[in-house]
Amino acid sequence: MADNATTIDMEFDGEKYKKYDVDKYEKNYSEKGLFQKITGSVKKAGLSLIYKALQLFYVAQNPNVPMRIRAAIIAPLGYFISPIDLIPDITPLLGFSDDAAVIAGAMAIAHLYITDEIRQKAKDRIRKIFGDSAVAELK
């Protein structure tokens, strides 16, 4: 995961992840909410975090992925969308660090289901929203 990190350290820290209690954010998840957050947050959160959130979104859409994996993805995406979290997103420098931690945790859970096809779908969505130059920035 570290090879795709840009401005936010995306290494998974299990202890740090546990303190976020992301399960309570599952109710905040919606496809519309996710894409509103993505389009409004790219400059602050960084493309790497957005790219990882999109990969998780597409894994969760796959009917061949076990329900327990999909459920483990939905809550962190709900946390990412939620305007109320441990570190408010408007906080300079640290605002998305908690979001990055929960997304990294979900990536660790879902990594076996992130295929080249999933990565391409995520890149295609980034291209659609932000243009070709944004995709060129991804590693």
C-alpha positions in Angstrom: 0.0 0.0 0.0 2.8 2.5 0.7 3.9 2.6 -2.9 0.6 4.4 -3.8 0.7 6.8 -0.9 1.1 10.5 -1.8 0.4 13.0 0.8 -1.1 10.7 3.4 0.6 7.7 4.9 -1.6 4.8 4.0 0.1 2.0 6.0 -2.3 -0.1 8.0 -2.1 0.2 11.8 -4.5 -2.3 13.4 -4.5 -0.7 16.8 -5.1 2.8 15.4 -7.9 1.4 13.2 -9.7 -0.2 16.2 -10.1 3.2 18.0 -12.2 4.6 15.2 -15.2 2.3 15.9 -16.2 2.5 12.2 -19.1 0.1 12.5 -21.4 2.9 13.7 -20.8 4.8 10.5 -22.3 2.1 8.2 -25.6 4.0 8.2 -23.8 7.0 6.6 -22.8 5.0 3.5 -24.5 5.8 0.2 -23.2 5.8 -3.3 -24.3 9.4 -3.7 -22.6 10.4 -0.5 -19.4 8.8 -1.5 -19.2 10.6 -4.8 -20.1 13.9 -3.3 -17.3 13.4 -0.8 -14.9 12.4 -3.5 -15.6 15.4 -5.7 -15.4 17.9 -2.8 -12.4 16.5 -1.1 -9.8 15.6 -3.7 -7.5 18.6 -3.1 -7.5 18.1 0.7 -7.5 14.3 0.8 -5.3 13.6 -2.1 -5.9 11.4 -5.1 -4.3 8.3 -3.5 -7.0 8.2 -0.8 -9.8 8.8 -3.3 -8.4 6.1 -5.5 -8.4 3.6 -2.6 -11.9 4.6 -1.6 -13.1 4.0 -5.2 -11.4 0.6 -5.3 -13.3 -0.3 -2.1 -16.5 0.9 -3.6 -16.1 -1.3 -6.7 -15.1 -4.3 -4.5 -18.3 -3.8 -2.5 -20.3 -3.7 -5.7 -19.0 -7.1 -6.8 -21.7 -9.8 -6.1 -18.9 -12.5 -6.0 -17.3 -10.9 -2.9 -18.4 -12.5 0.4 -20.9 -10.5 2.3 -18.6 -10.2 5.4 -15.9 -8.5 3.2 -18.5 -6.2 1.7 -19.8 -5.3 5.2 -16.2 -4.7 6.3 -15.9 -2.1 3.4 -19.2 -0.3 3.8 -18.6 0.9 7.4 -15.2 2.5 6.6 -16.7 4.1 3.4 -19.5 5.5 5.7 -16.9 6.9 8.0 -15.1 8.5 5.1 -18.4 10.1 4.0 -19.5 11.2 7.4 -18.9 14.9 8.3 -18.6 13.9 11.9 -15.5 11.8 12.8 -12.6 11.9 15.2 -10.6 14.5 13.4 -12.7 17.0 11.4 -11.8 17.0 7.7 -11.3 20.8 7.8 -8.5 20.4 10.3 -5.3 21.5 8.5 -2.8 18.7 7.7 -4.5 16.1 10.0 -8.1 16.3 8.7 -8.0 13.2 6.6 -5.6 11.2 8.6 -8.4 9.3 10.4 -10.1 8.7 7.1 -6.9 7.4 5.7 -6.5 5.0 8.6 -10.0 3.5 8.2 -9.6 3.3 4.4 -6.2 1.6 4.9 -7.8 -0.9 7.2 -10.5 -1.7 4.7 -7.9 -2.1 2.0 -6.1 -4.6 4.2 -9.3 -6.6 4.6 -10.3 -6.4 0.9 -6.9 -6.7 -0.7 -7.5 -10.2 -2.1 -10.5 -8.9 -4.1 -8.8 -5.8 -5.6 -8.1 -7.0 -9.1 -6.7 -5.2 -12.1 -10.3 -4.8 -13.3 -11.2 -3.1 -10.0 -8.2 -0.8 -10.2 -9.1 0.1 -13.8 -12.7 0.9 -12.8 -11.4 3.2 -10.1 -9.0 4.9 -12.5 -11.8 5.3 -15.1 -14.0 7.0 -12.5 -11.2 9.3 -11.5 -10.6 10.1 -15.2 -14.4 10.9 -15.6 -14.5 13.2 -12.5 -11.0 14.8 -12.6 -9.6 14.2 -16.1 -6.6 12.4 -17.6 -4.0 14.3 -15.7 -5.4 13.0 -12.4 -5.0 9.4 -13.5 -1.4 10.2 -14.6 -0.6 11.1 -11.0 -1.6 7.7 -9.7 1.0 5.0 -9.2 
